Amino acid sequence: MKSRKNRYAPVNGHRKGLIRNVLKGVLGTSLFLSGLLLISAGLAHSYHALMDSSLFKVRGIEVTGIHHLQRADVLNAMKVPRDTGLVTLRMATLAERVETLPWVKSAVVRLDLSRSLVVEVEERQPLGIITGENSHLVDGEGKLFLSVEPQEYPNLMRLDGFSGLGLKEGEYLPLEPFESLQDLKSALDRRHVMYREGRVEGFHWDPVEGISFQLMGVSPIVIHLGSNAFDAKFQRLKRIMLLLETQGWLETVSRIDLDYKSRAYVEGTFPRPGSS
């Protein structure tokens, strides 16, 4: 009788080879993944080390355009700690923080080639002080941007008469008095020195009568201007004052109403013609 061959031997050998290949694949994949993790950890460490280096730190902060503000005010608003990384900064966010300061009309924050932050500030320009229940600085857009004590700004024109309107910081002056204030400031700055010499006091606004003030001298004179054409009215006032001084009547005048197109009403105690 012939011996029978083991018909399962080739199958068993093939199976063992397959298992060896699988084990080799698993081992190779494990080694690859381990290497990849090591490389990733090394890159992450290098990245953080690079970010922590001085090459990616804020070198300094330059602030331009400030006159009423202090540099410290801007820095405190920005809230950028020392040695802050450049990649964490958002320039638009920093500018928005600076613009929360009452004096700031607009701000731009940029990074220059030396890795310094440059903050370009445009400050508000005050037209004067508006006084109602409280006093506020008003800017060229009519915004009441800062609560103040009038004595803090002796060189600014003060306009009162706004009690009862409930004006608050951050609000805007009504259009009519704002336009009158603009025209009045322009007329005073362009032609007339009496305000700068301290002869004008007590600007007052009335919704019906417009603007009036006191002209200080030996005796104060109430000057009524109305709501417009201030430049022409101030020129007329100068001629009237010269005439009154020439006649020696200046001390007898109590009120001058200039709210007319080409004339004025002068009120006072004048000597009768022929009296000594």
C-alpha positions as CSV (number, residue, x, y, z in Angstrom):
1,M,0.0,0.0,0.0
2,K,1.3,3.4,-0.9
3,S,1.7,6.1,1.8
4,R,-0.7,9.0,1.6
5,K,0.6,12.5,1.3
6,N,-0.3,15.3,3.9
7,R,-2.6,17.4,1.8
8,Y,-2.8,20.1,4.6
9,A,0.9,20.9,4.8
10,P,0.9,23.5,1.9
11,V,-2.1,25.2,3.4
12,N,-0.5,25.4,6.8
13,G,2.6,26.9,5.3
14,H,0.7,29.5,3.4
15,R,-1.2,30.5,6.5
16,K,1.9,30.9,8.5
17,G,3.4,33.1,5.8
18,L,0.3,35.2,5.8
19,I,0.4,35.7,9.6
20,R,4.1,36.7,9.3
21,N,3.3,39.3,6.7
22,V,0.4,40.7,8.8
23,L,2.7,41.0,11.8
24,K,5.4,42.7,9.7
25,G,2.8,45.2,8.4
26,V,1.5,45.9,11.9
27,L,5.0,46.4,13.2
28,G,5.9,48.6,10.3
29,T,2.8,50.7,10.7
30,S,3.5,51.0,14.4
31,L,7.0,52.1,13.8
32,F,5.8,54.6,11.1
33,L,3.2,56.1,13.4
34,S,5.7,56.2,16.3
35,G,8.1,58.1,14.1
36,L,5.4,60.4,12.9
37,L,4.4,61.2,16.5
38,L,8.0,61.9,17.4
39,I,8.4,64.2,14.4
40,S,5.2,66.0,15.2
41,A,6.2,66.4,18.8
42,G,9.6,67.8,17.6
43,L,7.9,70.2,15.2
44,A,5.4,71.4,17.9
45,H,8.3,71.9,20.3
46,S,10.2,73.8,17.7
47,Y,7.1,75.9,16.7
48,H,6.5,76.9,20.3
49,A,10.1,77.6,20.9
50,L,10.1,79.8,17.8
51,M,6.9,81.6,18.9
52,D,8.5,82.2,22.3
53,S,11.6,83.7,20.8
54,S,12.1,87.5,20.5
55,L,11.6,87.3,16.8
56,F,7.9,87.0,17.2
57,K,7.4,89.3,20.2
58,V,6.1,92.9,20.1
59,R,9.2,95.1,20.2
60,G,7.5,98.3,21.3
61,I,4.4,100.5,20.8
62,E,4.5,103.9,19.2
63,V,1.5,106.3,19.6
64,T,1.0,109.3,17.3
65,G,-1.6,112.0,17.0
66,I,-2.3,112.5,20.7
67,H,-2.6,116.0,22.2
68,H,-5.2,115.8,24.9
69,L,-4.6,112.1,25.7
70,Q,-1.6,110.6,27.5
71,R,0.3,107.7,26.0
72,A,-0.5,105.7,29.1
73,D,-4.2,106.2,28.3
74,V,-3.8,104.5,24.9
75,L,-1.7,101.7,26.2
76,N,-4.1,100.9,29.0
77,A,-7.0,100.8,26.5
78,M,-5.1,98.5,24.2
79,K,-4.4,95.9,26.9
80,V,-1.3,94.4,25.3
81,P,0.9,92.7,27.9
82,R,4.7,93.0,27.7
83,D,6.3,90.3,25.4
84,T,3.0,89.5,23.7
85,G,3.4,87.3,20.7
86,L,2.7,88.9,17.3
87,V,0.6,86.0,16.0
88,T,-2.0,86.5,18.8
89,L,-2.7,90.1,18.0
90,R,-5.7,91.4,16.0
91,M,-5.0,94.9,14.8
92,A,-8.7,95.7,14.2
93,T,-9.6,94.6,17.8
94,L,-6.8,96.8,19.2
95,A,-8.0,99.8,17.2
96,E,-11.6,99.3,18.5
97,R,-10.3,99.3,22.1
98,V,-8.5,102.6,21.5
99,E,-11.7,104.1,20.0
100,T,-13.5,103.5,23.3
101,L,-11.6,106.5,24.7
102,P,-13.8,109.6,24.7
103,W,-11.1,111.8,23.1
104,V,-10.5,109.4,20.2
105,K,-12.5,110.0,17.0
106,S,-10.7,107.1,15.1
107,A,-7.7,104.9,15.4
108,V,-5.5,102.7,13.2
109,V,-3.1,100.0,14.6
110,R,-0.5,98.5,12.3
111,L,2.8,96.6,12.6
112,D,5.9,98.1,11.1
113,L,9.1,96.4,9.9
114,S,10.8,96.7,13.2
115,R,8.0,94.6,14.8
116,S,6.7,97.6,16.7
117,L,3.0,98.4,16.9
118,V,2.2,101.9,15.6
119,V,-1.1,103.4,16.9
120,E,-2.3,106.4,14.7
121,V,-4.9,108.3,16.7
122,E,-7.2,111.1,15.4
123,E,-8.5,113.0,18.4
124,R,-11.7,114.9,18.6
125,Q,-11.5,118.7,18.2
126,P,-13.7,120.5,20.8
127,L,-15.9,123.3,19.6
128,G,-16.8,124.4,23.1
129,I,-18.5,123.4,26.3
130,I,-22.3,122.8,26.4
131,T,-23.9,123.3,29.8
132,G,-27.2,122.0,30.9
133,E,-27.6,119.8,34.0
134,N,-24.0,119.0,33.4
135,S,-21.2,120.3,31.2
136,H,-19.8,118.4,28.2
137,L,-17.2,119.0,25.6
138,V,-18.8,119.1,22.1
139,D,-16.9,118.2,19.0
140,G,-17.2,119.2,15.3
141,E,-19.9,116.6,14.7
142,G,-22.0,117.8,17.6
143,K,-21.3,114.9,19.8
144,L,-21.1,115.5,23.6
145,F,-18.1,113.3,24.1
146,L,-16.8,114.1,27.6
147,S,-18.3,115.3,30.9
148,V,-16.1,118.1,32.3
149,E,-15.9,121.0,34.7
150,P,-15.9,124.2,32.7
151,Q,-12.9,125.7,34.7
152,E,-10.8,122.8,33.4
153,Y,-10.9,124.4,29.9
154,P,-10.9,128.2,30.4
155,N,-10.0,128.9,26.7
156,L,-13.0,127.1,25.3
157,M,-16.3,128.9,24.6
158,R,-19.0,127.9,27.0
159,L,-22.7,127.9,25.9
160,D,-25.4,127.3,28.5
161,G,-29.2,127.2,28.3
162,F,-29.6,123.5,27.8
163,S,-31.1,122.5,31.1
164,G,-34.2,120.4,30.8
165,L,-33.1,118.6,27.6
166,G,-31.5,115.8,29.5
167,L,-28.4,115.8,27.3
168,K,-25.9,113.0,28.2
169,E,-22.4,112.1,27.3
170,G,-22.3,110.3,24.0
171,E,-25.4,112.0,22.6
172,Y,-25.6,114.7,19.9
173,L,-26.5,118.3,20.2
174,P,-29.8,119.2,18.4
175,L,-29.1,120.5,14.9
176,E,-30.2,124.1,15.3
177,P,-28.0,125.1,18.3
178,F,-25.2,123.0,16.9
179,E,-25.2,125.0,13.6
180,S,-25.4,128.2,15.5
181,L,-22.4,127.1,17.7
182,Q,-20.4,126.3,14.6
183,D,-21.0,129.7,13.0
184,L,-20.4,131.5,16.2
185,K,-17.0,129.8,16.8
186,S,-16.0,130.4,13.2
187,A,-16.8,134.1,13.5
188,L,-14.9,134.5,16.8
189,D,-11.9,132.7,15.5
190,R,-11.8,134.5,12.1
191,R,-12.2,138.1,12.9
192,H,-12.6,139.1,16.5
193,V,-10.2,139.4,19.5
194,M,-12.7,140.4,22.2
195,Y,-13.3,136.8,23.2
196,R,-9.6,136.0,23.4
197,E,-9.0,139.1,25.5
198,G,-11.6,137.9,28.0
199,R,-14.1,140.6,27.3
200,V,-16.9,138.1,26.4
201,E,-18.6,136.1,29.1
202,G,-21.7,134.1,29.5
203,F,-22.8,132.8,26.1
204,H,-26.4,131.7,26.4
205,W,-28.6,129.8,24.0
206,D,-32.4,130.2,23.8
207,P,-34.6,128.1,21.4
208,V,-36.5,131.2,20.4
209,E,-34.1,134.1,20.8
210,G,-30.9,132.4,19.7
211,I,-27.5,133.3,21.3
212,S,-26.7,136.2,23.5
213,F,-23.7,137.1,25.8
214,Q,-22.3,139.7,28.1
215,L,-19.6,142.1,26.9
216,M,-17.6,143.0,29.9
217,G,-16.3,146.5,30.5
218,V,-16.8,149.3,33.1
219,S,-20.4,148.0,33.1
220,P,-21.5,144.8,31.4
221,I,-23.6,145.0,28.2
222,V,-25.9,142.3,27.1
223,I,-25.4,141.5,23.4
224,H,-28.1,139.7,21.5
225,L,-26.9,138.0,18.3
226,G,-29.8,135.7,17.3
227,S,-29.1,132.4,15.5
228,N,-27.1,133.3,12.3
229,A,-25.0,135.8,10.3
230,F,-22.6,136.2,13.3
231,D,-19.7,137.5,11.3
232,A,-21.6,140.5,9.9
233,K,-23.2,141.2,13.3
234,F,-19.8,141.3,15.0
235,Q,-18.5,143.8,12.4
236,R,-21.6,145.9,13.1
237,L,-21.0,145.6,16.9
238,K,-17.5,147.0,16.5
239,R,-18.7,150.1,14.7
240,I,-21.4,150.6,17.3
241,M,-18.9,150.3,20.1
242,L,-16.6,152.8,18.5
243,L,-19.5,155.3,18.1
244,L,-20.6,154.8,21.7
245,E,-17.1,155.3,23.0
246,T,-16.6,158.4,20.8
247,Q,-19.8,159.9,22.2
248,G,-18.9,159.0,25.7
249,W,-22.1,156.9,26.0
250,L,-20.5,153.5,26.5
251,E,-21.0,153.3,30.2
252,T,-24.7,154.2,29.8
253,V,-25.5,151.2,27.5
254,S,-27.1,148.1,29.0
255,R,-28.2,146.1,25.9
256,I,-27.4,145.9,22.2
257,D,-29.7,143.8,19.9
258,L,-28.0,142.9,16.7
259,D,-30.6,140.4,15.5
260,Y,-31.6,142.6,12.5
261,K,-30.4,142.5,8.9
262,S,-28.6,145.9,8.7
263,R,-29.3,147.8,11.9
264,A,-29.1,147.4,15.7
265,Y,-31.2,148.4,18.7
266,V,-29.2,150.0,21.5
267,E,-30.8,150.3,25.0
268,G,-29.5,152.4,27.8
269,T,-29.7,155.7,29.6
270,F,-28.7,158.5,27.3
271,P,-28.6,162.2,28.0
272,R,-31.4,164.3,26.4
273,P,-30.4,166.7,23.6
274,G,-29.3,170.0,24.9
275,S,-28.8,168.7,28.5
276,S,-25.4,169.3,30.0
